[in-house]
């Protein structure tokens, strides 16, 4: 998947609530893989989410947080 399709992709909770969009990717240059996604949330600070804490869903054209991702989001409620 091209990175241009990832930037701006919507991110949802497991319950289907949209929490924001991917605004930036952080890539590990040594491994050549995405490690983190910066999720920009409406009217809130952005949150850095481990890439492994989300998975892609085709029917929503976005990503859904795993259980661990939702825990991290709760820790960064700000």
TISEKE-747302 format. One line per field, with one value per atom (N, C-alpha, C): residue number from 1; residue in one letter; x negated, y, z. Coordinates in Angstrom, 2 decimals, decimal comma. Last residue first. Layout:
pos [NUM  ...]
code [A  ...]
x [X  ...]
y [Y  ...]
z [Z  ...]
% end
This chain:
pos [78  78  78  77  77  77  76  76  76  75  75  75  74  74  74  73  73  73  72  72  72  71  71  71  70  70  70  69  69  69  68  68  68  67  67  67  66  66  66  65  65  65  64  64  64  63  63  63  62  62  62  61  61  61  60  60  60  59  59  59  58  58  58  57  57  57  56  56  56  55  55  55  54  54  54  53  53  53  52  52  52  51  51  51  50  50  50  49  49  49  48  48  48  47  47  47  46  46  46  45  45  45  44  44  44  43  43  43  42  42  42  41  41  41  40  40  40  39  39  39  38  38  38  37  37  37  36  36  36  35  35  35  34  34  34  33  33  33  32  32  32  31  31  31  30  30  30  29  29  29  28  28  28  27  27  27  26  26  26  25  25  25  24  24  24  23  23  23  22  22  22  21  21  21  20  20  20  19  19  19  18  18  18  17  17  17  16  16  16  15  15  15  14  14  14  13  13  13  12  12  12  11  11  11  10  10  10  9  9  9  8  8  8  7  7  7  6  6  6  5  5  5  4  4  4  3  3  3  2  2  2  1  1  1]
code [X  X  X  X  X  X  X  X  X  X  X  X  X  X  X  X  X  X  X  X  X  X  X  X  X  X  X  X  X  X  X  X  X  X  X  X  X  X  X  X  X  X  X  X  X  X  X  X  X  X  X  X  X  X  X  X  X  X  X  X  X  X  X  X  X  X  X  X  X  X  X  X  X  X  X  X  X  X  X  X  X  X  X  X  X  X  X  X  X  X  X  X  X  X  X  X  X  X  X  X  X  X  X  X  X  X  X  X  X  X  X  X  X  X  X  X  X  X  X  X  X  X  X  X  X  X  X  X  X  X  X  X  X  X  X  X  X  X  X  X  X  X  X  X  X  X  X  X  X  X  X  X  X  X  X  X  X  X  X  X  X  X  X  X  X  X  X  X  X  X  X  X  X  X  X  X  X  X  X  X  X  X  X  X  X  X  X  X  X  X  X  X  X  X  X  X  X  X  X  X  X  X  X  X  X  X  X  X  X  X  X  X  X  X  X  X  X  X  X  X  X  X  X  X  X  X  X  X  X  X  X  X  X  X]
x [5,74  5,58  6,14  5,54  6,83  6,75  3,64  3,33  4,61  4,71  3,64  3,28  6,43  7,00  5,95  4,54  5,35  5,95  3,63  2,71  3,47  5,99  5,41  4,47  6,21  7,24  6,76  3,97  4,06  5,09  4,73  3,57  3,59  6,81  7,08  5,96  6,20  6,28  6,63  8,02  7,08  7,29  8,24  8,92  7,86  8,14  7,50  8,33  9,67  8,92  8,33  11,85  10,72  9,91  13,76  13,81  12,73  13,13  14,49  14,65  10,46  10,78  12,15  8,54  9,83  10,25  5,46  6,19  7,51  4,80  4,84  5,75  2,55  3,66  3,65  0,25  1,45  2,68  -1,94  -1,42  -0,15  -2,57  -1,96  -1,31  -1,83  -2,64  -1,88  -0,99  -0,47  -1,42  -0,89  -1,77  -1,36  1,63  1,09  0,25  2,34  2,07  1,49  4,81  3,44  3,35  8,03  7,15  5,74  9,77  9,80  8,99  9,47  10,16  10,18  6,17  7,54  8,20  3,85  4,35  5,83  1,50  2,93  3,36  -1,34  -0,84  0,63  -2,55  -1,71  -1,27  -5,62  -4,58  -3,79  -7,10  -7,05  -5,89  -7,44  -6,75  -6,70  -10,75  -9,33  -8,76  -13,50  -12,69  -11,21  -15,41  -14,56  -13,71  -16,64  -17,47  -16,65  -14,57  -15,39  -16,24  -11,37  -12,67  -13,57  -9,22  -9,79  -11,15  -6,25  -7,64  -8,20  -3,90  -4,42  -5,86  -1,06  -2,51  -2,86  1,63  1,04  -0,45  4,50  3,05  2,46  7,22  6,61  5,10  9,65  8,78  8,26  11,61  10,84  9,93  14,82  13,66  12,93  15,98  15,93  14,66  16,12  16,44  16,45  15,21  16,65  17,08  12,49  13,13  14,64  11,97  11,92  12,58  10,20  11,40  11,08  8,86  8,58  9,79  8,46  9,19  8,82  5,66  6,57  7,20  3,76  5,14  6,15  1,52  1,68  3,10  1,95  1,95  2,17  1,66  2,96  3,07  -0,98  0,00  1,41  -2,31  -2,19  -1,19  -0,66  -1,47  -1,25  -0,85  0,00  -0,90]
y [13,46  14,88  15,57  10,64  11,28  12,76  8,56  9,87  10,64  6,27  6,86  8,26  5,65  6,06  6,72  4,83  6,02  6,55  2,49  3,61  4,91  0,96  1,25  2,44  0,81  1,53  1,86  -0,75  0,60  1,43  -3,16  -2,41  -0,96  -3,87  -3,66  -2,83  -1,93  -3,18  -2,85  0,33  0,09  -1,30  0,22  0,02  -0,27  2,30  1,42  1,35  2,41  3,00  1,93  1,67  2,38  3,10  0,05  1,43  2,29  -2,33  -1,82  -0,39  -2,88  -2,42  -1,78  -2,05  -2,61  -2,02  -2,70  -2,10  -2,83  -2,16  -3,03  -2,40  -1,20  -0,94  -1,99  -1,54  -1,39  -1,04  -1,46  -2,79  -2,73  1,22  0,66  -0,70  3,08  2,04  1,43  6,48  5,13  4,13  9,58  8,68  7,25  11,99  10,91  10,00  15,52  14,29  13,25  17,08  16,87  15,59  18,02  17,45  17,37  18,62  19,45  18,88  15,41  16,71  17,37  14,09  13,98  15,35  12,42  13,74  13,61  10,11  10,24  11,61  8,90  10,04  10,21  5,66  6,57  7,69  3,78  4,57  5,37  2,13  1,83  2,53  0,71  1,73  1,27  -0,39  -0,61  0,55  -0,60  -0,26  -0,50  -0,99  -2,14  -1,88  1,52  0,31  -0,91  3,39  3,31  2,05  3,15  2,70  2,52  5,91  4,69  4,41  7,27  7,22  5,86  9,29  7,95  8,08  11,41  11,23  9,79  11,36  12,58  12,43  9,55  9,41  10,62  10,93  10,50  10,38  9,89  10,83  10,27  8,22  9,00  10,02  6,97  7,57  8,44  3,98  5,42  5,97  1,22  1,97  3,47  -0,27  -0,02  0,81  -0,12  -1,39  -1,25  3,17  2,22  0,93  4,21  3,95  3,09  6,53  5,54  5,45  7,26  7,38  6,24  8,54  7,42  7,60  10,46  10,90  9,78  8,21  9,55  10,03  5,95  5,83  7,19  6,59  6,06  5,95  7,30  8,37  7,90  4,91  5,73  6,86  2,17  3,40  4,24  -1,17  0,00  1,24]
z [27,06  26,93  25,77  27,12  26,90  26,60  27,11  26,49  26,20  28,06  28,85  28,36  25,98  27,27  28,15  24,08  23,83  25,12  25,23  25,06  24,82  25,01  26,32  26,25  22,24  22,99  24,40  21,70  21,16  21,90  22,90  23,43  22,94  21,18  22,61  23,23  18,18  18,93  20,38  16,13  17,22  17,81  12,64  13,91  14,96  9,72  10,69  11,96  6,47  7,56  8,45  4,93  4,33  5,39  5,84  6,34  5,71  4,60  4,45  4,97  5,32  3,97  3,89  8,00  7,63  6,29  9,64  8,52  8,30  13,12  11,94  10,89  15,74  14,83  13,73  17,10  17,92  17,07  15,47  15,81  16,65  15,51  14,31  14,60  18,40  17,77  16,59  18,11  18,31  17,66  19,52  18,80  19,14  19,07  19,89  18,99  19,23  18,49  19,44  21,31  20,87  20,07  19,92  20,95  20,40  17,84  19,05  20,21  16,48  16,45  17,82  16,41  16,91  16,88  14,54  14,88  15,21  15,22  14,98  15,47  13,83  14,59  14,21  14,15  13,37  14,32  14,15  14,81  13,78  12,42  13,85  14,55  9,28  10,05  11,50  8,28  8,56  9,37  7,98  6,82  7,03  9,88  9,55  8,31  9,86  9,85  9,41  10,02  8,81  8,73  10,92  11,43  10,21  10,53  9,96  10,59  11,34  11,77  11,38  9,65  9,91  10,37  10,21  10,02  10,32  10,50  9,94  9,64  10,49  10,49  9,78  12,40  11,14  11,31  14,89  14,21  12,92  15,84  16,82  16,18  15,36  14,72  15,75  16,64  16,87  16,23  16,54  15,34  15,50  18,62  18,58  17,38  18,37  18,01  17,92  16,96  18,07  17,59  13,97  14,74  15,96  11,71  12,74  13,65  8,21  9,47  10,41  6,49  6,75  8,12  6,20  6,10  6,33  4,84  5,42  5,16  3,24  4,69  5,36  0,62  1,03  2,55  0,52  0,29  0,65  0,75  1,95  1,76  -0,91  -0,95  0,31  0,00  0,00  0,00]
% end
